């Protein structure tokens, strides 16, 4: 047995009371019973989207109610009456107005209603059609749109009225100014009348003399001005300014060419390779793309802004103020440190990637672009390396043709000093970075590694064959007066001996720089090499490994001759 649906009966009765007093539509209607084809007359009241019906007009409690949300209402023809003969009763039923309320879903029988008058039935149908809450929301949205449109029109009219008011005020001010000018002109005209009358009374010969004098004064002024201009054009200051302007124009052209090169690097290589790295079968990884191109895209954006500033300054020629542009550029040039520091590594990564045939083929396709003009990717990666020195040279030439009292002199000198300091820092960082990379490369060649090469204070001197074939490794205590900071790595044929080697083949005495002679006996030499060899005393002969000797190296020459 299904449970009945509970609802707020008290509130429903309150709505029924409101429907009786303030309903949209009220009146008697005949309702068809559900269990039989009988019609019962009820008093109906429509309030919002709820239809109540009562037993009579004076009934206080509703007999039932219908929720009309989502319902439709349509007229239906009069139902046929079986066994009805001719007569007035049949005509009265045909004149009644029948309509049905459909609830829009299965399981709910339609509500069949009828009334006596056709006009009354149409009013009931219209009221039921408009009882939907969704229709009310749509109507409210339409009204809200109209209201917003009207508000916008009012605001526009207010703005137009304010603008018109300001225009009228400006016109009044202009009228007053013109009136003042007219009054001043009239006064000037009144003052000039006696002078004009005197001129009219002058003798014609005097007028001719005055015209000749005026012509001569003008000719002399023009001749003097021409002489002044020609003298300045031939002066050293003018020549210096011409050279200075030529340097600026050359710098703008060079900056334009550099921006174009960076544009080709980014749009012709970097961005296509990024897309290729995201493909299904990438010829290169995203990490390798980042390692090759570093922050070249950021450098391009920076120099595009700087180039726009230079073009704006050229548009104001002959007034050329460049110091403020360098003041803006200098703090951002630190991005070159990362590029310069890792430039050699990026070229190594590129060389390794070229071992991949797919990548090499794709790269040659990019380099065949007419915009590259036959230049390879390595060429474009090298251009940023020379930009800071180019700025330094340009500023040096610019200062050579800038007078000491020039307004930009101090600013340009400051920019040049900052660029030189940045260049030194980048050079030191590149040296340190390359030193660390070379030490790491040597450390990787050693089978068991070498911890001392992981120390960043170690400096790489030279790699190659020993120059002095008479080098003797002498074991020496660190506490004595003889000391060495050298760490010597020997590999391959440089280390070749045997525990059974004849000791008489070794020199008895070896000359040591800045110290007394030290006897280097063959037994000591063999003991050192035997300790470094295997426990079985096999010959120390290895082409693929390196041995570390933290001993003093004594030869007949200097330490630099050995290393």
C-alpha positions in Angstrom: 0.0 0.0 0.0 1.5 3.3 -1.1 1.7 6.1 1.5 -0.1 9.3 0.9 1.8 12.5 0.1 2.1 14.9 2.9 1.8 18.6 2.3 1.5 21.8 4.4 -2.3 21.8 4.8 -2.4 24.9 6.9 -0.6 27.0 4.2 -2.8 25.4 1.5 -5.9 26.6 3.4 -4.4 30.0 3.8 -3.8 30.2 0.0 -7.4 29.0 -0.6 -8.6 31.9 1.6 -6.6 34.3 -0.5 -7.9 32.7 -3.7 -11.5 33.4 -2.5 -10.6 37.0 -1.8 -8.0 38.0 -4.4 -8.1 35.2 -7.0 -7.2 36.0 -10.6 -10.4 34.3 -11.8 -13.4 33.1 -9.8 -16.7 31.6 -10.7 -18.8 28.5 -11.2 -17.6 25.7 -13.5 -18.8 22.2 -14.1 -16.2 19.6 -13.4 -16.4 16.1 -14.9 -16.1 13.4 -12.3 -13.3 10.9 -12.6 -15.2 7.8 -11.8 -18.2 8.5 -14.0 -19.2 10.7 -16.9 -21.1 12.9 -14.6 -20.7 16.7 -14.3 -20.6 18.4 -10.9 -20.9 22.2 -10.6 -18.2 23.6 -8.3 -17.1 27.1 -7.4 -13.5 27.6 -8.7 -10.9 30.2 -7.6 -7.5 30.7 -9.4 -4.6 32.1 -7.3 -1.2 32.4 -8.9 -0.6 28.8 -10.3 -3.0 26.9 -8.0 -6.6 26.2 -8.9 -8.9 25.6 -5.9 -12.5 24.4 -6.1 -15.2 24.6 -3.4 -18.6 23.0 -3.0 -20.2 26.4 -3.0 -19.4 30.1 -3.1 -19.8 30.4 0.7 -17.7 27.3 1.5 -14.7 28.1 3.8 -12.7 24.9 3.1 -11.7 23.9 -0.4 -12.9 20.5 -1.7 -9.7 20.1 -3.7 -6.9 21.9 -5.6 -4.8 21.5 -8.8 -1.2 22.7 -9.4 -1.1 24.2 -12.8 2.7 24.6 -13.2 3.7 23.2 -16.6 0.1 22.6 -17.7 -1.7 23.5 -20.9 -5.3 24.3 -21.6 -7.2 23.8 -24.8 -10.8 23.8 -26.0 -12.6 20.5 -26.6 -15.8 19.9 -28.5 -19.0 19.0 -26.6 -19.1 15.2 -25.9 -21.8 13.2 -27.6 -24.8 12.1 -25.5 -26.1 8.7 -26.1 -29.9 8.3 -26.5 -30.5 12.0 -26.6 -33.4 12.9 -28.7 -34.2 16.2 -30.4 -35.2 18.9 -28.1 -34.2 22.0 -26.3 -32.1 20.1 -23.8 -29.7 19.0 -26.5 -29.4 22.5 -27.8 -28.5 23.9 -24.4 -25.7 21.4 -23.9 -24.2 22.2 -27.3 -24.1 25.9 -26.4 -21.9 25.3 -23.3 -18.2 25.9 -23.5 -15.9 22.9 -22.9 -12.2 23.0 -22.3 -9.6 20.7 -20.8 -6.5 21.2 -18.6 -3.7 18.8 -19.6 -1.0 18.1 -17.0 1.8 17.1 -19.5 2.7 13.7 -18.2 1.3 10.2 -18.1 -0.6 8.9 -15.1 -2.6 12.1 -14.5 -6.0 12.3 -16.1 -6.8 15.7 -17.7 -9.2 18.0 -15.9 -12.4 18.5 -18.0 -14.3 21.7 -17.4 -17.3 23.5 -18.9 -19.1 26.8 -18.4 -22.3 28.3 -19.7 -20.9 31.3 -21.6 -18.2 31.2 -24.3 -16.7 34.5 -23.2 -16.4 33.2 -19.7 -14.7 30.0 -20.9 -12.1 32.0 -23.0 -11.3 34.1 -19.9 -10.8 31.0 -17.9 -8.5 29.5 -20.6 -6.5 32.7 -20.8 -6.1 32.9 -17.0 -4.9 29.3 -16.8 -2.4 29.9 -19.7 -0.9 32.8 -17.7 -0.7 31.0 -14.4 2.7 29.4 -15.1 5.5 30.6 -12.9 8.1 30.1 -15.7 6.1 32.5 -17.9 6.2 35.0 -15.1 10.0 34.7 -14.9 10.4 35.1 -18.7 8.2 38.2 -18.6 10.2 39.6 -15.7 13.5 39.0 -17.6 12.1 40.8 -20.7 11.0 43.7 -18.5 14.4 43.8 -16.8 16.1 44.0 -20.2 13.9 46.9 -21.2 14.6 48.6 -17.9 18.4 48.2 -18.4 18.1 49.5 -21.9 16.2 52.6 -20.7 18.8 53.2 -18.0 21.6 53.1 -20.5 19.7 55.6 -22.8 19.2 57.9 -19.8 23.0 57.7 -18.9 23.9 58.4 -22.5 21.7 61.4 -22.6 23.2 62.7 -19.4 26.7 62.3 -20.8 25.7 64.0 -24.1 24.1 66.9 -22.1 27.2 67.4 -20.0 29.4 67.4 -23.2 27.1 69.9 -24.8 27.2 72.1 -21.7 31.0 72.0 -21.7 31.1 72.9 -25.4 28.8 75.9 -24.8 31.0 77.1 -22.0 34.1 76.7 -24.2 32.4 78.6 -26.9 31.4 81.4 -24.5 35.1 81.6 -23.4 36.3 81.7 -27.0 33.7 84.5 -27.8 35.0 86.6 -24.9 38.6 86.1 -26.1 37.8 87.1 -29.6 36.0 90.2 -28.3 39.1 91.1 -26.4 41.3 90.7 -29.5 39.0 92.8 -31.6 39.1 95.6 -29.0 43.0 95.4 -28.8 43.2 95.5 -32.6 40.9 98.5 -32.8 43.1 100.3 -30.2 46.2 99.5 -32.2 44.6 100.7 -35.4 43.7 104.0 -33.7 47.3 104.5 -32.6 48.7 103.7 -36.1 46.5 106.2 -37.9 48.7 109.3 -37.3 51.8 107.4 -38.5 50.1 106.2 -41.6 48.9 109.8 -42.4 52.5 111.0 -42.0 53.8 108.3 -44.4 51.3 109.4 -47.0 52.6 113.0 -46.7 56.3 112.0 -47.2 58.2 112.8 -50.3 58.5 110.0 -53.0 62.3 110.2 -53.0 62.5 109.6 -49.3 60.2 106.6 -49.7 62.6 105.2 -52.3 65.6 105.8 -50.0 63.9 104.0 -47.1 63.1 101.0 -49.4 66.8 100.8 -50.5 68.0 101.0 -46.9 65.6 98.3 -45.8 66.8 96.0 -48.7 70.4 96.5 -47.8 69.8 95.8 -44.1 68.1 92.5 -45.0 70.9 91.5 -47.4 73.6 92.2 -44.8 71.7 90.2 -42.1 71.3 87.2 -44.5 74.9 87.4 -45.5 76.1 87.5 -41.8 73.8 84.6 -40.9 75.1 82.6 -43.9 78.7 83.2 -42.8 77.9 82.1 -39.2 76.3 78.9 -40.4 79.1 78.1 -42.8 81.7 78.7 -40.0 79.8 76.3 -37.7 79.5 73.6 -40.4 83.3 73.7 -40.8 84.0 73.8 -37.0 85.3 70.7 -35.1 82.2 70.7 -32.9 79.9 70.3 -36.0 82.2 67.5 -37.3 82.0 65.8 -34.0 78.2 66.1 -33.9 78.0 64.6 -37.4 80.1 61.7 -36.4 78.1 61.2 -33.2 74.8 61.2 -35.2 76.3 58.7 -37.6 77.3 56.4 -34.7 73.7 56.6 -33.4 72.2 55.8 -36.8 74.6 52.9 -37.2 73.7 51.6 -33.7 70.0 51.7 -34.6 70.7 49.8 -37.9 72.8 47.2 -35.9 70.0 46.9 -33.3 67.4 46.4 -36.0 69.6 43.7 -37.6 70.2 42.0 -34.2 66.4 42.0 -33.4 65.8 40.4 -36.9 68.4 37.7 -36.1 66.8 36.9 -32.8 63.4 36.8 -34.5 64.7 34.2 -37.0 66.3 32.2 -34.1 63.1 32.2 -32.1 60.5 31.8 -34.9 62.6 29.8 -37.3 64.2 27.3 -34.9 63.0 27.5 -31.2 59.2 27.5 -31.6 59.2 24.9 -34.4 61.5 22.6 -32.4 59.2 23.0 -29.4 56.3 21.8 -31.5 58.4 18.9 -32.8 59.3 18.0 -29.2 55.5 17.7 -28.4 54.8 15.4 -31.4 54.0 11.7 -31.2 57.6 10.7 -32.2 59.7 13.7 -31.0 63.2 14.0 -32.6 64.3 16.1 -29.6 63.2 16.4 -26.0 61.9 19.6 -24.3 64.9 19.6 -22.0 67.3 19.6 -24.9 65.4 22.4 -26.6 65.7 24.5 -23.4 69.4 23.6 -23.0 70.1 24.7 -26.6 68.2 27.9 -26.8 68.3 28.9 -23.1 66.6 32.3 -22.6 66.9 33.6 -26.2 63.2 34.3 -26.4 63.4 36.6 -23.4 66.4 38.4 -24.9 64.4 38.9 -28.1 61.5 40.5 -26.2 63.9 42.8 -24.3 65.7 44.0 -27.5 62.4 44.5 -29.3 61.4 47.0 -26.6 64.9 48.7 -26.8 64.6 48.9 -30.6 61.2 50.6 -30.4 62.7 53.1 -28.0 65.6 53.9 -30.4 63.2 54.4 -33.3 61.1 56.8 -31.2 64.3 58.8 -30.4 65.3 58.9 -34.1 61.9 60.3 -34.9 62.7 63.3 -32.7 66.0 64.0 -34.6 68.1 66.3 -34.4 67.4 66.0 -30.7 68.9 62.6 -29.7 68.7 61.6 -26.0 69.8 58.0 -25.5 71.0 57.9 -21.9 67.6 57.2 -20.4 67.1 54.2 -22.7 70.4 52.7 -21.5 69.3 53.4 -17.9 66.2 51.2 -18.6 68.2 48.6 -20.4 71.1 48.1 -18.0 69.2 46.4 -15.1 67.7 43.9 -17.5 70.9 42.9 -19.3 71.6 40.4 -16.4 69.7 37.9 -18.4 72.7 37.6 -20.7 74.7 36.0 -17.8 72.7 32.7 -18.1 73.0 32.7 -21.9 76.8 33.4 -22.0 77.5 31.0 -19.0 75.9 28.1 -20.7 76.6 28.9 -24.4 79.4 26.3 -24.7 77.2 23.7 -23.1 74.3 24.5 -25.5 76.5 23.9 -28.5 77.6 20.6 -27.0 74.0 19.6 -26.6 73.2 20.6 -30.1 76.2 18.6 -31.4 74.9 15.5 -29.5 71.4 16.0 -30.9 72.7 16.1 -34.4 73.7 12.5 -34.0 70.0 11.7 -34.3 69.3 11.5 -38.1 65.7 12.7 -37.7 66.7 15.8 -35.8 69.6 16.5 -38.2 67.2 16.2 -41.2 64.6 18.5 -39.5 67.3 21.0 -38.6 68.7 21.2 -42.2 65.1 21.8 -43.3 64.8 24.8 -41.0 68.3 26.1 -42.1 67.2 25.9 -45.7 64.7 28.7 -45.0 65.5 31.8 -47.3 65.4 34.0 -44.2 68.4 32.2 -42.7 70.5 33.2 -45.8 72.5 30.0 -45.6 73.5 30.5 -41.9 73.4 27.5 -39.5 71.8 27.4 -36.1 75.2 27.6 -34.4 75.7 31.0 -36.1 72.4 32.4 -34.7 73.2 31.0 -31.2 76.5 32.9 -31.3 75.1 36.4 -32.0 74.0 37.2 -28.4 77.6 36.4 -27.2 78.9 39.6 -29.0 76.0 42.0 -28.1 77.4 43.3 -24.8 80.9 44.0 -26.3 79.2 45.7 -29.2 77.4 48.0 -26.8 80.7 48.8 -25.0 82.4 49.6 -28.3 79.5 51.8 -29.4 79.4 53.7 -26.2 83.2 54.2 -26.3 82.9 55.7 -29.8 79.9 57.8 -28.8 81.8 59.2 -25.8 84.8 60.0 -28.0 82.5 62.5 -29.9 80.5 63.7 -27.0 81.6 67.0 -25.4 82.4 67.0 -21.7 79.7 69.6 -21.1 77.1 67.6 -23.0 74.0 66.8 -21.0 74.4 63.0 -21.6 78.1 62.7 -20.9 77.9 61.4 -17.3 75.0 59.1 -18.0 76.8 57.5 -21.0 80.0 57.1 -19.0 78.0 55.4 -16.2 76.3 53.0 -18.7 79.7 52.2 -20.2 81.2 51.4 -16.8 78.2 49.2 -15.9 78.5 47.3 -19.2 82.2 46.7 -18.7 81.6 45.4 -15.2 78.9 43.1 -16.5 81.3 41.9 -19.2 84.0 41.1 -16.6 81.5 39.2 -14.4 80.2 37.2 -17.4 83.8 36.4 -18.4 84.7 35.2 -14.9 81.5 33.1 -14.8 82.2 31.5 -18.1 85.8 30.7 -17.0 84.6 29.1 -13.8 81.8 27.2 -15.5 84.1 25.8 -18.2 86.7 24.9 -15.6 84.1 22.9 -13.6 82.8 21.2 -16.7 86.3 20.1 -17.8 87.1 18.8 -14.3 83.8 16.9 -14.3 84.6 15.4 -17.7 88.0 14.2 -16.4 86.4 12.9 -13.2 83.9 10.8 -15.3 86.8 9.2 -17.2 88.2 7.8 -13.9 86.7 4.3 -13.2 86.3 4.8 -9.4 85.9 8.6 -9.5 88.1 11.3 -8.0 86.7 13.3 -5.1 89.4 16.0 -5.3 88.2 17.0 -8.8 84.7 17.7 -7.4 86.2 20.6 -5.4 85.2 23.8 -7.2 88.5 25.5 -6.1 90.5 23.1 -8.4 91.7 24.9 -11.6 92.1 23.1 -14.9 95.6 23.9 -16.4 96.2 21.8 -19.5 95.3 18.5 -21.0 97.8 16.6 -23.2 101.1 14.6 -23.3 103.9 15.3 -20.9 106.6 17.6 -22.3 109.5 16.3 -20.2 110.1 12.6 -20.5 112.6 12.6 -17.6 109.9 13.4 -15.0 110.4 11.5 -11.7 107.6 11.2 -9.1 109.1 11.8 -5.7 107.2 11.0 -2.5 107.6 14.0 -0.2 106.2 14.9 3.2 103.8 17.8 3.3 105.3 19.3 6.5 108.7 20.1 5.1 109.7 23.4 3.4 109.1 21.9 0.0 105.4 22.2 -0.9 103.3 21.9 -4.0 99.7 22.7 -4.8 99.8 20.7 -8.0 97.6 17.7 -8.6 98.8 15.6 -11.5 96.7 13.1 -13.3 98.5 10.6 -15.5 96.9 8.1 -17.8 97.8 5.5 -20.4 101.5 5.2 -21.4 102.6 7.8 -18.9 102.3 5.1 -16.2 104.4 2.1 -17.1 106.5 0.1 -14.7 106.8 -3.3 -13.1 107.7 -4.5 -9.6 110.5 -6.6 -11.2 111.9 -3.6 -13.1 115.6 -3.0 -12.7 116.2 -0.2 -10.2 119.5 0.8 -11.8 117.6 2.3 -14.7 116.3 5.2 -12.5 118.4 8.3 -11.9 120.0 8.5 -8.5 119.5 12.2 -7.9 116.9 14.7 -9.2 117.2 18.5 -9.2 114.2 20.1 -7.4 113.3 23.8 -7.9 113.8 26.0 -4.9 115.1 23.2 -2.7 118.0 20.8 -2.0 118.6 17.7 -4.0 116.4 14.8 -3.1 117.6 11.2 -3.7 114.9 9.4 -5.7 115.7 5.8 -5.3 114.2 3.2 -7.5 112.9 1.3 -4.5 110.8 4.3 -3.3 109.4 4.8 -6.8 108.5 1.1 -7.1 107.0 1.1 -3.7 104.7 4.0 -4.6 103.7 2.3 -7.9 103.2 -1.1 -6.2 100.9 0.5 -3.6 98.8 1.9 -6.4 98.7 -1.4 -8.3 96.8 -4.5 -7.3 97.6 -6.7 -4.3 99.1 -9.4 -6.6 101.8 -6.9 -7.8 100.7 -6.9 -11.4 102.1 -4.4 -13.8 100.5 -0.9 -13.6 99.6 -0.5 -17.3 96.1 0.9 -18.0 94.9 2.8 -21.0 91.4 3.5 -19.7 92.0 4.6 -16.1 93.8 7.5 -14.4 96.0 7.6 -11.3 96.2 10.5 -8.9 99.6 11.5 -7.4 99.3 14.1 -4.7 103.1 14.4 -4.6 105.6 17.0 -5.5 106.8 16.8 -9.1 110.5 17.4 -9.4 112.2 17.8 -12.8 115.3 19.4 -14.2 113.1 22.3 -15.4 110.3 24.4 -13.9 106.9 23.2 -12.9 105.3 24.9 -16.0 107.6 22.9 -18.2 106.2 19.7 -16.8 102.6 20.7 -16.9 
